[in-house]
Amino acid sequence: MSHRDERLYLHDMLEAARLVRSYVSGRQRPDLDSDTMLRDAVIRQLEVLGEAAARASDGTRSANPAIPWASIVGMRNELIHAYHRVDLDIVWRTAIEAIPQLAGALETMGVE
């Protein structure tokens, strides 16, 4: 198994966060119910975000406690494994509240 540079995973996290922000910009919560493409796009990027976060080293996690690493990975696991019972209210709150904060934290870390 090849080892990818951890900075690339952090970049993937920031890119996924930026995409989620762009997808929900100008949208409202009911759009997740009515627009399956929006719903799928947001959920997919949250999955990517969680998968990349799972690959962060213990050192990176310890050095950046403002990032809720376990919650990000946990959400990814729920979205992947419990896809049949995804709570779209949680997805929406994550997209509009947590994702902008996460993007800011990653940018503060120097992730590009």
N, C-alpha and C positions, 0 to 999 in steps of 0.2 A: 504494500500500500504506500503510495507516495504521500509525502508530507507537504502540505501547502503552507506557505507563509501565513502566519496568523494575521498579519496586517490585511491580507486579502479577505479573510473572513470578516474582519471589522469593517472593511470597505463594503462588503456585501450587505452587512447590517445597515450601514448608512444609506446605501443605495435603495434597499428595500423600504426603509423608513421614508425616504424622499418620495418614492413612488406611491406609497400609501397616502402621504400628504397630498400629492398631486391628484390622486384618484378621488379623494373625498372633498377636495376644494370646491366650494360652491354647491355642494350636495347636502341633502338632509337625511336624517335617519330613515325615513320611509323608503328612500331610494334603494337601500340594501334589500328591502323586501321585493321591490318591483323590478329592479335591474339586476338580473342574474349575472351579467358580465361584470358589473361593478362589484357585486358580492364575491364572485370567484376571484377577481383580481386582488381585492383587498386581502381576502383569506390566503391566497397563494403567497403574497408578499409577507404576511405575518408568519407563514410557515417557513419561508426562506430565512427570515429574520431569526426565528427560533433555532433553525438548524445551524446557522452561522454562529449564533451565540453559544450553542452547545460546544463549539469547537474552540472557544476562548480558553486560554490557559488559566490555571488557578492563580497565577501571578497577576495576570491581567484583571481577573475578577476581583482579587483582593485590592489591587491598586485603584479600582474604579467602583467603589461600593455604591455610588449613586445610581448605577445601572442595575435594575432588578433582574439579574441574570437568570435566577431560578424561575422567576415568573414568566420571563420571555420563553424559556425552554419549555416550561410547563404548558403555556398556551399553545405552543407548536404541537406538543404531544396531544393535547385535547383536540385541536383542529384536525390532526391527521388520524388519530385513533378513535375519536368519538365524533366523527364528522356528521353523524346522524342526529346529534343533539347539540349542535353549535348554537350558542346564545348570541343572536345578532346584536342585542343591546350591548353586550360586553365587547363584541367586535367593534361596534361603532364608538363606544367610549374609549376603547384602546386607540382607535385610529385618530380621534380628534383631541384626546387629552394626553395619552401616554406617548404616542409616536412623536409629536413635536418636541417633547421634553427629552426623549431618547436621542433624537437627531442632534439636539443641542449638546447633550452630554458627549456624544461621539465626536462632534466637531471640536469640543473643548479638549478632548483627548488628542486631537491632531489628526483624526481620521479624515481622509479625503476621498 
